[in-house]
Amino acid sequence: MSVVIPAMNEAENLPYVFKTLPGWIHEVVLVDGNSTDDTIAVARGLWPDVKVVEQRGKGKGDALITGFAACTGEIIVMVDADGSADGNEIVSYVSALVGGADFAKGSRFANGGGTDDMTPIRKLGNRVLCSLVNHKFGARYTDLCYGYNAFWKHCLDDIALDCAGFEVETLMNIRVVKAGLRVQEIPSHEFVRIHGTSNLRAVRDGLRVLKVILKEHGARRRRPHRLAIAPAANRREVS
């Protein structure tokens, strides 16, 4: 199993991220977005075998695509570097995949989930956009724009990611439906970012998400979906 952590100037948050990661993880891939602090040094101090990959482009989507290409595990888990995700939840994600799901999708609004870090405007935007995706693509999601997910690596061949920004999570959620992959939602609790400020901008990134939804709806569906939701790449390694 590979855990991908996109990070840019997250040295202060990484100790909180790494301390909750299960010790049995096969591989941790840190995608560094040209950090100017000690992000890389801190990561290596916390997880000596961490694979550090330098991001050449910009944006979260670009970072994740870069990290996915560097993974060697059969299962890939996406975890943010701001300390908002609880690594102990990885067990639930992996259990869902081993139990038959192709894509384990974290949800802050499924029964048992929650968030400490969403403003009212972001909650409203997420709800509206999530409803739009459900209507347009026949999904039954309870959350849309959340970065804590896990999937079998072979799914990357079906979803062919090609976006650079925060809208990458929405693109993944749409394309797993269009590809007919089996999805299981995992209740997840999102905590407040511990240090620093987020690069996410509600209006700007919301419009980018909307653009992705409209574009994907206009594209030809690959094959009839069989969505099921159960509550609960070029790179250069830095030596």
Contacts in CASP RR format, 6 or more apart in sequence:
PFRMAT RR
TARGET T0000
AUTHOR 0000-0000-0000
METHOD contacts of the structure
MODEL  1
MSVVIPAMNEAENLPYVFKTLPGWIHEVVLVDGNSTDDTIAVARGLWPDV
KVVEQRGKGKGDALITGFAACTGEIIVMVDADGSADGNEIVSYVSALVGG
ADFAKGSRFANGGGTDDMTPIRKLGNRVLCSLVNHKFGARYTDLCYGYNA
FWKHCLDDIALDCAGFEVETLMNIRVVKAGLRVQEIPSHEFVRIHGTSNL
RAVRDGLRVLKVILKEHGARRRRPHRLAIAPAANRREVS
1 25 0 8 1.000
1 26 0 8 1.000
1 27 0 8 1.000
1 73 0 8 1.000
1 74 0 8 1.000
1 75 0 8 1.000
1 76 0 8 1.000
1 77 0 8 1.000
1 94 0 8 1.000
2 25 0 8 1.000
2 26 0 8 1.000
2 27 0 8 1.000
2 28 0 8 1.000
2 29 0 8 1.000
2 71 0 8 1.000
2 72 0 8 1.000
2 73 0 8 1.000
2 75 0 8 1.000
2 76 0 8 1.000
2 77 0 8 1.000
2 153 0 8 1.000
3 21 0 8 1.000
3 25 0 8 1.000
3 27 0 8 1.000
3 28 0 8 1.000
3 29 0 8 1.000
3 76 0 8 1.000
3 77 0 8 1.000
3 79 0 8 1.000
3 90 0 8 1.000
4 29 0 8 1.000
4 31 0 8 1.000
4 64 0 8 1.000
4 67 0 8 1.000
4 68 0 8 1.000
4 71 0 8 1.000
4 76 0 8 1.000
4 77 0 8 1.000
4 78 0 8 1.000
4 79 0 8 1.000
5 17 0 8 1.000
5 28 0 8 1.000
5 29 0 8 1.000
5 30 0 8 1.000
5 31 0 8 1.000
5 79 0 8 1.000
5 80 0 8 1.000
5 81 0 8 1.000
6 31 0 8 1.000
6 33 0 8 1.000
6 55 0 8 1.000
6 60 0 8 1.000
6 61 0 8 1.000
6 63 0 8 1.000
6 64 0 8 1.000
6 67 0 8 1.000
6 80 0 8 1.000
6 81 0 8 1.000
7 14 0 8 1.000
7 30 0 8 1.000
7 31 0 8 1.000
7 32 0 8 1.000
7 33 0 8 1.000
7 35 0 8 1.000
7 39 0 8 1.000
7 43 0 8 1.000
7 81 0 8 1.000
8 32 0 8 1.000
8 33 0 8 1.000
8 34 0 8 1.000
8 35 0 8 1.000
8 39 0 8 1.000
9 35 0 8 1.000
9 36 0 8 1.000
9 37 0 8 1.000
9 39 0 8 1.000
10 17 0 8 1.000
10 35 0 8 1.000
10 37 0 8 1.000
10 39 0 8 1.000
10 81 0 8 1.000
10 82 0 8 1.000
10 195 0 8 1.000
11 35 0 8 1.000
11 37 0 8 1.000
11 38 0 8 1.000
11 39 0 8 1.000
11 41 0 8 1.000
11 42 0 8 1.000
12 37 0 8 1.000
12 194 0 8 1.000
12 195 0 8 1.000
12 196 0 8 1.000
13 81 0 8 1.000
13 82 0 8 1.000
13 83 0 8 1.000
13 193 0 8 1.000
13 194 0 8 1.000
13 195 0 8 1.000
13 196 0 8 1.000
14 39 0 8 1.000
14 42 0 8 1.000
14 43 0 8 1.000
14 46 0 8 1.000
14 81 0 8 1.000
15 42 0 8 1.000
15 46 0 8 1.000
16 83 0 8 1.000
16 194 0 8 1.000
17 79 0 8 1.000
17 80 0 8 1.000
17 81 0 8 1.000
17 82 0 8 1.000
17 83 0 8 1.000
17 85 0 8 1.000
17 87 0 8 1.000
18 28 0 8 1.000
18 43 0 8 1.000
18 46 0 8 1.000
18 47 0 8 1.000
19 46 0 8 1.000
20 86 0 8 1.000
20 87 0 8 1.000
20 88 0 8 1.000
21 28 0 8 1.000
21 47 0 8 1.000
21 79 0 8 1.000
21 87 0 8 1.000
21 90 0 8 1.000
22 87 0 8 1.000
22 88 0 8 1.000
22 90 0 8 1.000
22 91 0 8 1.000
25 90 0 8 1.000
26 72 0 8 1.000
26 73 0 8 1.000
27 49 0 8 1.000
27 51 0 8 1.000
27 71 0 8 1.000
27 72 0 8 1.000
27 73 0 8 1.000
28 43 0 8 1.000
28 47 0 8 1.000
28 49 0 8 1.000
28 50 0 8 1.000
28 51 0 8 1.000
29 50 0 8 1.000
29 51 0 8 1.000
29 53 0 8 1.000
29 67 0 8 1.000
29 70 0 8 1.000
29 71 0 8 1.000
30 39 0 8 1.000
30 40 0 8 1.000
30 43 0 8 1.000
30 50 0 8 1.000
30 51 0 8 1.000
30 52 0 8 1.000
30 53 0 8 1.000
30 81 0 8 1.000
31 53 0 8 1.000
31 54 0 8 1.000
31 55 0 8 1.000
31 63 0 8 1.000
31 64 0 8 1.000
31 66 0 8 1.000
31 67 0 8 1.000
31 70 0 8 1.000
32 39 0 8 1.000
32 40 0 8 1.000
32 52 0 8 1.000
32 53 0 8 1.000
32 54 0 8 1.000
32 55 0 8 1.000
32 238 0 8 1.000
33 54 0 8 1.000
33 55 0 8 1.000
33 63 0 8 1.000
34 54 0 8 1.000
34 55 0 8 1.000
40 52 0 8 1.000
40 238 0 8 1.000
43 50 0 8 1.000
43 52 0 8 1.000
44 50 0 8 1.000
44 52 0 8 1.000
51 70 0 8 1.000
51 237 0 8 1.000
52 237 0 8 1.000
52 238 0 8 1.000
53 66 0 8 1.000
53 67 0 8 1.000
53 70 0 8 1.000
53 235 0 8 1.000
53 236 0 8 1.000
53 237 0 8 1.000
53 238 0 8 1.000
54 235 0 8 1.000
54 236 0 8 1.000
54 237 0 8 1.000
54 238 0 8 1.000
55 62 0 8 1.000
55 63 0 8 1.000
55 66 0 8 1.000
56 66 0 8 1.000
56 234 0 8 1.000
56 235 0 8 1.000
56 236 0 8 1.000
57 66 0 8 1.000
57 164 0 8 1.000
58 164 0 8 1.000
59 164 0 8 1.000
59 165 0 8 1.000
59 166 0 8 1.000
60 164 0 8 1.000
60 165 0 8 1.000
60 166 0 8 1.000
60 168 0 8 1.000
61 161 0 8 1.000
61 163 0 8 1.000
61 164 0 8 1.000
61 165 0 8 1.000
61 166 0 8 1.000
61 167 0 8 1.000
61 168 0 8 1.000
62 164 0 8 1.000
62 165 0 8 1.000
64 78 0 8 1.000
64 161 0 8 1.000
64 168 0 8 1.000
65 161 0 8 1.000
65 168 0 8 1.000
65 233 0 8 1.000
66 233 0 8 1.000
66 234 0 8 1.000
66 235 0 8 1.000
67 233 0 8 1.000
67 235 0 8 1.000
68 76 0 8 1.000
68 153 0 8 1.000
68 156 0 8 1.000
68 161 0 8 1.000
68 233 0 8 1.000
69 233 0 8 1.000
69 234 0 8 1.000
69 235 0 8 1.000
70 235 0 8 1.000
70 237 0 8 1.000
71 153 0 8 1.000
73 153 0 8 1.000
74 152 0 8 1.000
74 153 0 8 1.000
74 154 0 8 1.000
75 94 0 8 1.000
75 97 0 8 1.000
75 150 0 8 1.000
75 151 0 8 1.000
75 152 0 8 1.000
75 153 0 8 1.000
76 150 0 8 1.000
76 151 0 8 1.000
76 152 0 8 1.000
76 153 0 8 1.000
76 156 0 8 1.000
77 90 0 8 1.000
77 93 0 8 1.000
77 94 0 8 1.000
77 149 0 8 1.000
77 150 0 8 1.000
78 147 0 8 1.000
78 148 0 8 1.000
78 149 0 8 1.000
78 150 0 8 1.000
79 85 0 8 1.000
79 87 0 8 1.000
79 90 0 8 1.000
79 148 0 8 1.000
80 147 0 8 1.000
80 148 0 8 1.000
82 193 0 8 1.000
82 194 0 8 1.000
82 195 0 8 1.000
82 196 0 8 1.000
82 198 0 8 1.000
83 191 0 8 1.000
83 193 0 8 1.000
83 194 0 8 1.000
84 117 0 8 1.000
84 190 0 8 1.000
84 191 0 8 1.000
84 192 0 8 1.000
84 193 0 8 1.000
85 147 0 8 1.000
85 148 0 8 1.000
85 188 0 8 1.000
85 190 0 8 1.000
85 191 0 8 1.000
86 188 0 8 1.000
86 189 0 8 1.000
86 191 0 8 1.000
89 148 0 8 1.000
89 186 0 8 1.000
89 188 0 8 1.000
89 189 0 8 1.000
90 150 0 8 1.000
92 104 0 8 1.000
92 186 0 8 1.000
92 187 0 8 1.000
92 232 0 8 1.000
93 104 0 8 1.000
93 106 0 8 1.000
93 149 0 8 1.000
93 150 0 8 1.000
93 186 0 8 1.000
94 104 0 8 1.000
94 150 0 8 1.000
96 104 0 8 1.000
96 150 0 8 1.000
96 184 0 8 1.000
96 186 0 8 1.000
96 230 0 8 1.000
96 232 0 8 1.000
97 104 0 8 1.000
97 150 0 8 1.000
97 151 0 8 1.000
97 152 0 8 1.000
100 182 0 8 1.000
100 184 0 8 1.000
101 182 0 8 1.000
101 183 0 8 1.000
101 184 0 8 1.000
101 230 0 8 1.000
102 151 0 8 1.000
102 152 0 8 1.000
102 155 0 8 1.000
102 176 0 8 1.000
102 181 0 8 1.000
102 182 0 8 1.000
102 183 0 8 1.000
103 149 0 8 1.000
103 150 0 8 1.000
103 151 0 8 1.000
103 152 0 8 1.000
103 155 0 8 1.000
103 172 0 8 1.000
103 176 0 8 1.000
103 181 0 8 1.000
103 182 0 8 1.000
103 183 0 8 1.000
103 184 0 8 1.000
104 149 0 8 1.000
104 150 0 8 1.000
104 151 0 8 1.000
104 183 0 8 1.000
104 184 0 8 1.000
104 186 0 8 1.000
105 141 0 8 1.000
105 143 0 8 1.000
105 146 0 8 1.000
105 149 0 8 1.000
105 173 0 8 1.000
105 176 0 8 1.000
105 183 0 8 1.000
105 184 0 8 1.000
105 185 0 8 1.000
105 186 0 8 1.000
105 229 0 8 1.000
106 143 0 8 1.000
106 146 0 8 1.000
106 147 0 8 1.000
106 148 0 8 1.000
106 149 0 8 1.000
106 185 0 8 1.000
106 186 0 8 1.000
106 187 0 8 1.000
106 188 0 8 1.000
107 113 0 8 1.000
107 141 0 8 1.000
107 142 0 8 1.000
107 143 0 8 1.000
107 146 0 8 1.000
107 185 0 8 1.000
107 186 0 8 1.000
107 187 0 8 1.000
107 188 0 8 1.000
108 114 0 8 1.000
108 115 0 8 1.000
108 118 0 8 1.000
108 143 0 8 1.000
108 146 0 8 1.000
108 188 0 8 1.000
108 189 0 8 1.000
108 190 0 8 1.000
109 142 0 8 1.000
109 143 0 8 1.000
110 142 0 8 1.000
110 143 0 8 1.000
110 185 0 8 1.000
110 186 0 8 1.000
110 187 0 8 1.000
110 188 0 8 1.000
110 231 0 8 1.000
110 232 0 8 1.000
111 187 0 8 1.000
111 231 0 8 1.000
111 232 0 8 1.000
112 187 0 8 1.000
112 189 0 8 1.000
112 232 0 8 1.000
113 187 0 8 1.000
113 188 0 8 1.000
113 189 0 8 1.000
114 187 0 8 1.000
114 188 0 8 1.000
114 189 0 8 1.000
114 190 0 8 1.000
115 189 0 8 1.000
115 190 0 8 1.000
116 189 0 8 1.000
116 190 0 8 1.000
116 191 0 8 1.000
116 192 0 8 1.000
117 190 0 8 1.000
117 191 0 8 1.000
117 192 0 8 1.000
117 193 0 8 1.000
118 126 0 8 1.000
118 190 0 8 1.000
119 202 0 8 1.000
121 202 0 8 1.000
122 202 0 8 1.000
125 202 0 8 1.000
125 206 0 8 1.000
126 143 0 8 1.000
126 144 0 8 1.000
126 145 0 8 1.000
129 144 0 8 1.000
129 145 0 8 1.000
129 170 0 8 1.000
129 206 0 8 1.000
129 209 0 8 1.000
129 210 0 8 1.000
129 213 0 8 1.000
130 141 0 8 1.000
130 142 0 8 1.000
130 143 0 8 1.000
130 144 0 8 1.000
132 210 0 8 1.000
132 213 0 8 1.000
133 139 0 8 1.000
133 141 0 8 1.000
133 144 0 8 1.000
133 170 0 8 1.000
133 173 0 8 1.000
133 174 0 8 1.000
133 213 0 8 1.000
134 140 0 8 1.000
134 141 0 8 1.000
136 213 0 8 1.000
136 217 0 8 1.000
137 174 0 8 1.000
137 177 0 8 1.000
137 178 0 8 1.000
137 216 0 8 1.000
137 217 0 8 1.000
137 225 0 8 1.000
138 177 0 8 1.000
138 225 0 8 1.000
138 227 0 8 1.000
139 173 0 8 1.000
139 174 0 8 1.000
139 177 0 8 1.000
139 183 0 8 1.000
139 227 0 8 1.000
139 229 0 8 1.000
140 227 0 8 1.000
140 229 0 8 1.000
141 173 0 8 1.000
141 185 0 8 1.000
141 229 0 8 1.000
142 185 0 8 1.000
143 185 0 8 1.000
144 169 0 8 1.000
144 170 0 8 1.000
144 173 0 8 1.000
144 209 0 8 1.000
145 166 0 8 1.000
145 169 0 8 1.000
145 170 0 8 1.000
145 205 0 8 1.000
145 206 0 8 1.000
145 209 0 8 1.000
146 169 0 8 1.000
146 188 0 8 1.000
146 190 0 8 1.000
147 169 0 8 1.000
148 188 0 8 1.000
148 190 0 8 1.000
149 169 0 8 1.000
149 172 0 8 1.000
150 186 0 8 1.000
151 176 0 8 1.000
155 176 0 8 1.000
155 179 0 8 1.000
155 181 0 8 1.000
158 175 0 8 1.000
158 176 0 8 1.000
158 179 0 8 1.000
158 180 0 8 1.000
158 181 0 8 1.000
158 222 0 8 1.000
159 171 0 8 1.000
159 172 0 8 1.000
159 175 0 8 1.000
159 176 0 8 1.000
159 179 0 8 1.000
159 181 0 8 1.000
160 175 0 8 1.000
161 168 0 8 1.000
161 171 0 8 1.000
161 172 0 8 1.000
161 175 0 8 1.000
162 171 0 8 1.000
163 171 0 8 1.000
163 212 0 8 1.000
165 205 0 8 1.000
165 208 0 8 1.000
166 200 0 8 1.000
166 205 0 8 1.000
166 208 0 8 1.000
166 209 0 8 1.000
167 205 0 8 1.000
167 206 0 8 1.000
167 208 0 8 1.000
167 209 0 8 1.000
167 211 0 8 1.000
167 212 0 8 1.000
170 209 0 8 1.000
170 212 0 8 1.000
170 213 0 8 1.000
171 212 0 8 1.000
171 216 0 8 1.000
174 212 0 8 1.000
174 213 0 8 1.000
174 216 0 8 1.000
175 216 0 8 1.000
176 183 0 8 1.000
176 227 0 8 1.000
177 183 0 8 1.000
177 225 0 8 1.000
177 227 0 8 1.000
178 216 0 8 1.000
178 221 0 8 1.000
178 222 0 8 1.000
178 225 0 8 1.000
179 222 0 8 1.000
179 223 0 8 1.000
179 225 0 8 1.000
180 222 0 8 1.000
180 223 0 8 1.000
180 224 0 8 1.000
180 225 0 8 1.000
180 226 0 8 1.000
180 227 0 8 1.000
181 225 0 8 1.000
181 227 0 8 1.000
182 226 0 8 1.000
182 227 0 8 1.000
182 228 0 8 1.000
183 227 0 8 1.000
183 228 0 8 1.000
183 229 0 8 1.000
184 228 0 8 1.000
184 229 0 8 1.000
184 230 0 8 1.000
184 232 0 8 1.000
185 229 0 8 1.000
185 230 0 8 1.000
185 231 0 8 1.000
185 232 0 8 1.000
186 232 0 8 1.000
187 231 0 8 1.000
187 232 0 8 1.000
END
